[in-house]
Amino acid sequence: MGALARGAFGVIQGLYILSLGFSETVLGTILSARMLSAAIFSLPAGMFSDRRGRRPVLVTAGFLTTIGYLGMAIASSSGLMILFSCILGCAEACQVTSGAPLLAESSTSEDRGRLFGVNFSLSMGVNMVGSLLGGFLPRQLRSLGMVRSYRLSLALFSLVTLLGVTPTLKMKEEKKSRAGAAELIGGAGDEIRQLVQTASSRAVWNLLFYNVLIGFGAGMVIPYFNVFLTRKLGVESDLVGLILSLSQGATAVAGLIAPILARRYGTVATVVGTQLASIPFLLLIALPPNVYLVSFALFMRSALMNMSNPVASGFSMEIVDAEKRGKMSSLMRIADNVTRSASAVVAGYVMANWSYEVPYFFTAILYVLASVIYWRAFRHWNREDRVSSRRAADAAGAQ
């Protein structure tokens, strides 16, 4: 149910905020608050998840999601919207830090890959349905007025998220010992030290820098696709939902092709090649004032840019030892969310004061730089490199 609401909010939220008379700069600040709070709360959410269990954190995520979405639907002031956006960021941090570990702990090594694949496909499919409904419902309620139609649609989808809490409440989990406040504070210190230790590797630094560039570029355009289609091309909300849902479907299908390409051409070549191939389509979105060309370009950009994400995620886990993979995941989430948060504000200001097209050219430059860095850092990276790198790190740690 959370994925359904996310798909709908991805279509409606930006249009609703602008329909209230706020500028793109304010919209960027509201979107930024969510991503920044997700980055900040990733660490404490992960710590609580490890020490108190996955179930209470996931239940908290469910209720926070409902509160955040409903608050966004009801609020009319920018201050309240920023507050509820931060609540949504906290919910996202709780979901991300507990969802994947729960799936891993609930499966065997033989069926784990299949379980993650089914979960991804199901989530993407429900997200597509949410995008379609998010575009369709406001159009049917247009007789109430633009603002009211968006507000009522957002409120209905926010209440749907409560249905997703029910299965989590019924979930059984082995009880973990309750940690006191002093232990939790000490655990936070240990967590930070382990994060710093994980980030000490040159390979990790290169990967984090790559993620910073990709995140900054993505934050400038992805949250604004719906606004671009509506404000620049005059597309109605139902067609916006259809276009975004089709792009999500393309991503899901393309994600099945990436592992085949990785086996044939290698992981690094696949990641760099597909991302560079997406850049002409990214620029094509900004150039022609034609909804059909823009829709096709958006479809291709989403498929090519995101198809290698599973492969790249798996590779990021290979460059560190098994016991550091959780910390590596946290570092990447923090880097991604913080930079997306900053670039969402920048893009909002640019669109409000310059044009809607300029962020796409900035993003293209950042994507090219990121791809070059990834290629230069990892083009010769293979299993022998990983083994020797780990041995060197172990030797340095023993001195």
N, C-alpha and C positions, 0 to 999 in steps of 0.2 A: 504493500500500500504506500510505503514511503517513496518507492520508485515512481508510482503513478502520480503522486503529488509533485515530485521533483520535475517530471516531464511537463506537467501542466504549468507549474510556476515558472519554468524556463521560458514558456511562451508568453505568459500573462504579466509577470511581475514588473518587468521594465516598462511595458506599455501602460500599466496601471499607474506607476509612479509618475510617468510623464503626463498622463491624462489629468493628474491632480494639479498640474501647473508647475511642477518642479523641473529644473534644468537637467541636462545630461551630467553636469558636474555633481549635482546632488545624487543622481542615480549612481554615479561612479563611487561616491562616498559610501552609500548604503551597501552596494555590492562588495566594496573593499572591506567594510566592517565584518562581514560574514567570513570572508577568507582569512582575515587577520586573526579573528577569534578562533577559527578552526586551527590555525597554526599554533597559537598560544596554548590552547587547551589540549593539544595532542599529547603532550608529555604527561600532564597530570591524569588525563583520561586513560592513557596506556598504563600508567603506574597503578591506578585504582583497579583497572581490569585485571592486571597480573596478580594483585594482592587480595582483592575482594571477590573476584569472579567475573565472568563475562555477562551473566544474566542481569545483575543489578545495573550494570553500565548500559546494557542494551535497552532495558526498561526505561532508564532515565533518558536515553536518546529518543525513545518513542514519544514520551510525554513532552520533552523539550521541543521536538519537531512540531507537534500539534500546537503548542503555545506560540512558537515562533511564527508559524504560518498563519495562524488565526490572528495574532497580533498585527502582522503585516497587512492583513485584509481589513482590519478595523481601524488601524492608526491612520491619521491624516497629517500628522506633523512629521517633519524629517527626523527630529530627535527621537521620537518613539520608534520610527522605522529603523533607525540605526540600532537602537536597543534590541528590538526583536530580531534584527539581522544578526546581531552578536549571539543571541540565544540559538539561532539556527546554526551558527558556526560551532557552538559548543556541542550541539546535537550531532553534527557531522563528525566532529572529533571523536565523540563517544562511539558512534557507529563504526567508523573506520578502524579504530584501535581494538575493537572487540569482535567485529563481524568475521574478519578473516581468521584470527586465532581460534574462534569457536568452530568454524568449518574445519580447520586443520585438526583440532582436538577431537572432533566428532567423526573422523574418518580414518581409514587405514592408508598406508602409503600406496597401496594398489589402486584404490578408488578415489584418492584425494584429487588428482588432476581432473577426473571426470566430474566430481562434485563441484569443484571451482568453475569448471566450464559450464555446467548446467546453471549454476547460480548466476554467472555472468550473462548467459543467454536469456535467462528468465528476467533478470533485472533490466536488461536492454529492451526486451520485448514489452515489458510493462511500461517502461519509460516512453517507448514509442506510442503506446496507447494513450498515456498521459498527455503527450504533446498534441496528439490528434484531438482529444477531448478538450484540452486547454485552449485550443484554437476555435473549436466548434461551439462550446457552451456560451462564451460571451456574445458571439454573433446571434445566437438564438434569444438572448436576453437583451438585445440592443434597444428594445422598446422602453426599457427602464432608464435609458441614458447610458452613455459610455462609462462613466465612473462607476455607477451602480452595477452595471453588468459585470465589470471586472471585479469589483469588490465582492459581489455575491458568489461569483465563480471561485475566487480565491478562498472564501470562507467555506464553501462546500468541499473543496479539495482538502482543506486543512482538517476538516472533521473526518475525512476518509482515513487520515493517517492513524486515527485512534484504533482502527480495525487491525492495524499492524502490530499494536502493542499486545493484543490478546494472546497470540501464539507464544510470545516471549514470556508472558506471565505464567504460562503453563509449562514452560521449559524447565527440566530438571537438570541440576548441575551439582557436582560434588562440592560440598561446602569447604571454603577455605578459612583458615584462621584469621580472625579479625585483628588488624594491626592498629596499635594505638597511634596517637598524634605524633609522638616523638619518633616512632618507627617509620611513619609515613614521610616525615620531614627528612629523616636520615636516608630513606629510600630515594627521595627526590635528589639528594646530593649525589648518591651513588649513580643514579640514572644520568645525571648531567656529566659526571666524570667519565662514564662509559661512552656517552655520546661524543665527548671530546676525543677520547682515545680512538674511537672508530673513525673519526674525521681526520686523524693524523696521517692517514695513508694518502700518497699522491694520487693514486687511482681514484680514491673516493672524492678528493678535492676536484679532480677533473670532471667527475660525474655530477657533482653538486653544482659546479659552475655551468655545466651544460643544462642542468635542470633550471637553474636561475634564469638563463637566457630564454629557454623554452617557456617557462612560466610567465616571464614578463611579457613576452610576445603574445601568448595565448590570452592573458588577462586583458589585453588591449582590444581584442576583437570578439572572442567567443561569447562573453556575457551580453554582447550588444548585437548579435545576429538578428534577433527579433526586432530590435529598435531600428536597425539599418533597413530591414525589409519593409517596415511600416512607414517610417519617416522619409526614407530616401526614394522608395519605389512605390509607396502608396498601397501596399499589399494589405488585405483584410486579415484579421486574426485567424480565421479558419484556414486560410491558405498558408499563413505563417506556420501554424501547427503541422500542416501536412508536409511542408518543405523540411522543417526541422526533424520530423519523425522519419522521413525518408533518408535523411543524412545519417541519423542514428542507425537505421537499418543497414545502410551501406557500411558503416563502421563495424557492425556485428558480423556481417558476411566477410568483409575484408580481413577481419581478425582471424578467421579460419585459414586464410591463405598465407599469412605471414610465417607460421612455423614451417611451411613447405619451402618458402623462399629462403628462410634461414638455414635449412638443411642443405640447400643447393648452393647458395652464395655466401653463407656465413652470417652470423648475427649482426656484426657491425656494418657490413655492406648493406644488409637488408634495412636496418634502421636508418642509415644515412640516405640510401637510395630512395626509399619511399617518402621520407620527409622532404628531400630536395624536389622530388617529383610533384609534391603537393603545392609548392610555392607558386608556379605559374597560375594555378587555379585560385590560390589566395588573392593574387593580384587581379585576376579576372573578375572577382567579386566586386572590387572597387572601381573597375574601369567602365563597363558598359551599363547604361541605365535601362537594362532590359531584364525583366523578371525571369524569363526562361533561361537566359544565359547565366544569370546570377544563381538560380536554383541548381543548374547543372554544375556550375563551378563549386558551389557549396557542397553538393553531393560528393564530387570528386575530392575536394580538399579534405573533407572529414574522413573519407575512406582511406586516402593515402597517408595523411598525417598521423592517424590514430591506429592504423592496422598493425603497426609493429610494437604497440605498447606492451602486449603480453610478452613478446620476445625481449624487449628492452628491460622489462621488470625482472624477468628471469636472469638476464645477464647481470643486472645490478646486484642480485643476490650471490652471483658467482665470484665477484671480486673481493668478497669478505668471507671470513670464516663463519661457520654455521651459527656459532653463539653470538655473532655480531649482526646477524641479518635483521633482527627486530629493530636494533638501533639504526641500521642503515635505512630501513623503511621509514623510521621516524624522521631522520635527517632529510630525506627526500621530500616527505610530506611538508615539513616545515619550510624548506627552501621553496617549494612550489607554491604553497599558500601565501607566504609572505610576499613573494615577487608578484603573484597575481593580484594580491591586495593593492600593492603600490601601483601597478600598471592600470588597474581598473579606474583609479582616481585620475591618473594622467590621461587616459583615453577619454573619460567623461569631460574633462576640461578641454581637450583638443577638439572634440566633437561640438561642444557648446560654443567655442570661440573661433575655430578654423573651419573644419569640414568633417564629414563622416568618413571620407576616404583615406585621410592621412594616416590613421592608425594601422591600416592594412599594409602600407609601405614600410612603416617602422617595424611591424611584425615580420615582414618578409626578410628584412635585413638581419634581425635577431635570429631568425630560423637558419639563415645561411651561416652566420657566425657559429651558432650552436652545432650545426652539422659538421663544420670544419674542425671545431675543437674535439668533437666526439671521434671523428675519423683519425685525427692526428694522435689522439691519446690512446686509442684502442685498436687501431687497424692491425697491429701485430700481436694483439693480446690473445693468448691461447692457453690451453691447460698447463703447459710447462711454465709459462709466465706466472700464472696464478700460484703454482706450487712454489717456485723460487721466491716470489714476492712474499708469500706467507712465511717461508723459512727465514728470510731476511728480517721480517718483522719480529718473528719469535726470537731470533738471535739478538736483535737490538733490545728487545724487552728483557732478556736475560742478563744483559750487561749492567 
